[in-house]
Amino acid sequence: MKKLLLLTLLAASTIGVQAEEKKDSADSRKPVFTTIKELPITSIKDQNRSGTCWAYSTLSFFESEILKKTGKTYDLCEMFIANKDYMERAVLTVRMHGDSQFSQGGSAGDVLLIMKEHGICPETAMPLPGTMQGDSLANFNEFFSVMEPYVNAVAKNKAKKISNQWKKGLQGIIDSYLGEAPETFVYEGKTYTPKSFMASLGINLDDYVSITSYTHHPFYTKFAVEVQDNWRWDQSYNVPMDEMMRIIDNALDNGYTIAWGGDVSEDGFTRKGLGVLYDQKKAQSLSGSDAARWLKLSASEKKNKMEELGVDAPEVVPTQQYRQDGFDNWELTDDHGMHIFGLAKDQNGKEYYMVKNSWGEYGDYKGIWYMTKAFVAGKTMDFLVNKNAIPKDIRKKLGI
């Protein structure tokens, strides 16, 4: 009995040591970030159950632009943008007899155009997101389940002629869920219209351009990136991938942030706060799995093994062809908008962009994501940036 007890204790001790070694190994692989450059941003927001990342990320970008230019901090209203944008998108959908997608998504170009044409208001000038339906955050589930059939019913109507009354009905739905966009409001003791408030913010909206990088259009020209949420067909300047990355780095070096749009459907974009462009073939060998065993693993098991590698996880080296192939075969998708505001490095010296998300203080870094340069190079759809942040030689090629 004593011998059995001793063997049991020894086994338990060995298991404990092995578990501790495994934990220490995992901890040593967890990224430890050192900030290289961090630009001022406003508070973390939560888009909650709404497809409005495009509004949150772009207004966050403009809030940083205003802060850089004037030193003033503003909280601009995402629901004002959504109110105006959904009506304009519905008008196009009806005009196209339903052959244009009507959905929650959008682009940075939507925000820029709404601000140019309609102005903007502070968050306090409209009901807070979700409060019109008794919630504390935005929730578009019921809103769009009511609005989409309405728009489709008009767009696919069999009548030879339709009236404009549908617009009044739709505006009523939008206002009921988001609140009415104000014609005038008081901010810090002064009365504004949305346009006069926009004019007071100290930035020039003509300074902002969109950048992308694909080979199916000539470099140093503009084209509309062919994704469904670019429903206005806003145009982006097309540059080679290395110059696209130079623009991001030059912007950060000179105190400018970036409104980024890209693909976050990859395994490497974790819910813990990382964006890594995993190389699955190399990860397979590093994880200790031979090809046959690796193929038997489920997708979630493979993802877990790659996450366990932490800072040692191998990455794809993206190329221009990699980007183009991904776009053409639907692997590079238009998923999410976020706000790049800084640069950091891990304990191995690898550099990551610091990115503000709009999912509240979620993840290991309380709402901030760290995306490697390889991830951003490989998975960027397009981004909005101040044209003054673009290196002079690239601006010359673009004619701006």
Rosetta blueprint (number, residue, H / E / L):
1 M L
2 K H
3 K H
4 L H
5 L H
6 L H
7 L H
8 T H
9 L H
10 L H
11 A H
12 A H
13 S H
14 T H
15 I H
16 G H
17 V H
18 Q H
19 A H
20 E H
21 E H
22 K H
23 K H
24 D H
25 S H
26 A H
27 D H
28 S H
29 R H
30 K L
31 P L
32 V L
33 F L
34 T E
35 T E
36 I E
37 K E
38 E E
39 L L
40 P L
41 I L
42 T L
43 S L
44 I L
45 K L
46 D E
47 Q L
48 N L
49 R E
50 S L
51 G L
52 T L
53 C H
54 W H
55 A H
56 Y H
57 S H
58 T H
59 L H
60 S H
61 F H
62 F H
63 E H
64 S H
65 E H
66 I H
67 L H
68 K H
69 K H
70 T H
71 G L
72 K L
73 T L
74 Y L
75 D L
76 L E
77 C L
78 E H
79 M H
80 F H
81 I H
82 A H
83 N H
84 K H
85 D H
86 Y H
87 M H
88 E H
89 R H
90 A H
91 V H
92 L H
93 T H
94 V H
95 R H
96 M L
97 H L
98 G L
99 D L
100 S L
101 Q L
102 F L
103 S L
104 Q L
105 G L
106 G L
107 S L
108 A H
109 G H
110 D H
111 V H
112 L H
113 L H
114 I H
115 M H
116 K H
117 E H
118 H H
119 G L
120 I L
121 C L
122 P E
123 E H
124 T H
125 A H
126 M L
127 P L
128 L L
129 P L
130 G L
131 T H
132 M H
133 Q H
134 G L
135 D L
136 S L
137 L L
138 A L
139 N E
140 F L
141 N H
142 E H
143 F H
144 F H
145 S H
146 V H
147 M H
148 E H
149 P H
150 Y H
151 V H
152 N H
153 A H
154 V H
155 A H
156 K L
157 N L
158 K L
159 A L
160 K L
161 K L
162 I L
163 S L
164 N L
165 Q H
166 W H
167 K H
168 K H
169 G H
170 L H
171 Q H
172 G H
173 I H
174 I H
175 D H
176 S H
177 Y H
178 L H
179 G L
180 E L
181 A L
182 P L
183 E L
184 T L
185 F E
186 V E
187 Y E
188 E L
189 G L
190 K E
191 T E
192 Y E
193 T L
194 P H
195 K H
196 S H
197 F H
198 M H
199 A H
200 S H
201 L L
202 G L
203 I L
204 N L
205 L H
206 D H
207 D H
208 Y E
209 V E
210 S E
211 I E
212 T E
213 S L
214 Y L
215 T L
216 H L
217 H L
218 P L
219 F L
220 Y L
221 T L
222 K E
223 F E
224 A E
225 V L
226 E L
227 V L
228 Q L
229 D L
230 N L
231 W L
232 R L
233 W L
234 D L
235 Q E
236 S E
237 Y E
238 N E
239 V L
240 P L
241 M H
242 D H
243 E H
244 M H
245 M H
246 R H
247 I H
248 I H
249 D H
250 N H
251 A H
252 L H
253 D H
254 N L
255 G L
256 Y L
257 T L
258 I E
259 A E
260 W E
261 G E
262 G E
263 D L
264 V L
265 S L
266 E L
267 D L
268 G L
269 F E
270 T L
271 R L
272 K L
273 G L
274 L E
275 G E
276 V L
277 L L
278 Y E
279 D L
280 Q H
281 K H
282 K H
283 A H
284 Q H
285 S H
286 L H
287 S L
288 G L
289 S L
290 D L
291 A H
292 A H
293 R H
294 W H
295 L H
296 K H
297 L L
298 S L
299 A H
300 S H
301 E H
302 K H
303 K H
304 N H
305 K H
306 M H
307 E H
308 E H
309 L L
310 G H
311 V H
312 D H
313 A L
314 P L
315 E E
316 V L
317 V L
318 P L
319 T L
320 Q H
321 Q H
322 Y H
323 R H
324 Q H
325 D H
326 G H
327 F H
328 D H
329 N L
330 W L
331 E L
332 L L
333 T L
334 D L
335 D L
336 H E
337 G E
338 M E
339 H E
340 I E
341 F E
342 G E
343 L E
344 A E
345 K E
346 D L
347 Q L
348 N L
349 G L
350 K L
351 E E
352 Y E
353 Y E
354 M E
355 V E
356 K E
357 N L
358 S L
359 W E
360 G L
361 E L
362 Y L
363 G L
364 D L
365 Y L
366 K L
367 G L
368 I E
369 W E
370 Y E
371 M E
372 T E
373 K H
374 A H
375 F H
376 V H
377 A H
378 G H
379 K H
380 T E
381 M E
382 D E
383 F E
384 L E
385 V E
386 N E
387 K H
388 N H
389 A H
390 I L
391 P L
392 K H
393 D H
394 I H
395 R H
396 K H
397 K H
398 L H
399 G L
400 I L
